[in-house]
Amino acid sequence: MTRAIYPGSFDPFTNGHLSIVKEAAEIFDEVIVIIANNADKKRMFAIDEMQKAIKEILAANDISNCRVIIHNGLVAEYAAENDIKYMIRGLRNNIDYNYEEDIANKNHVINPDLKYVYFRAEDTAISSSFVKELYKYNKNISDFVPPEIFKLFWKQSHTTNSK
Ligand code: COA
């Protein structure tokens, strides 16, 4: 059974992430989406709320060989502990490539057996920050995020009134 982890902040999960999960789920027997912490980023959405939304997105898209977990430690260590050999990341451009290679080199120190698999992102303009920025300026983001994520934006702006 070939398993892969797909870690990220997913704050929020976008259609770009979804397209990578779809492709990965066709190639690997199981894909584990890991919502992890990037120490340089402050989250907009609660991590457990995002986990629930991603699970709903997977169900709505009939992706049954993928699960979603929250992990607060090192992702390369998680892979080693669970005997997972592959790590998926999405690439939009050469800036992503340089950033990813830097993380890959660090992860290689932690877990030398972990192999990277890059997926080419279809829409190179989408990022989680870009979607948040558009929403902040009252632009329509429904083309960029699944409906379950759109609901989270709506909920957050209507409960905190601070979008
Ligand atoms: N579609 C849309 N957006 C994409 C994308 C795609 N196909 N591919 C990349 N991106 C964007 C994301 O939206 C995100 O945008 P943002 O910067 O505006 O938020 C950005 O590219 C990359 O973010 P993400 O994929 O969420 O990863 P990250 O860089 O925030 O986090 C972790 C990387 C969580 C995997 C890393 O911090 C980590 O592994 N943390 C756990 C601790 C650890 O193991 N540390 C050791 C590694 S140094």
Boltz pocket constraint, residues with backbone or C-beta under 6 A from the ligand:
constraints:
  - pocket:
      binder: B
      contacts: [[A, 7], [A, 8], [A, 9], [A, 10], [A, 11], [A, 12], [A, 14], [A, 15], [A, 16], [A, 17], [A, 20], [A, 34], [A, 36], [A, 37], [A, 38], [A, 39], [A, 41], [A, 71], [A, 72], [A, 73], [A, 74], [A, 75], [A, 76], [A, 89], [A, 90], [A, 91], [A, 92], [A, 103], [A, 106], [A, 107], [A, 119], [A, 120], [A, 121], [A, 122], [A, 123], [A, 126], [A, 127], [A, 128], [A, 129], [A, 130]]
      max_distance: 6.0
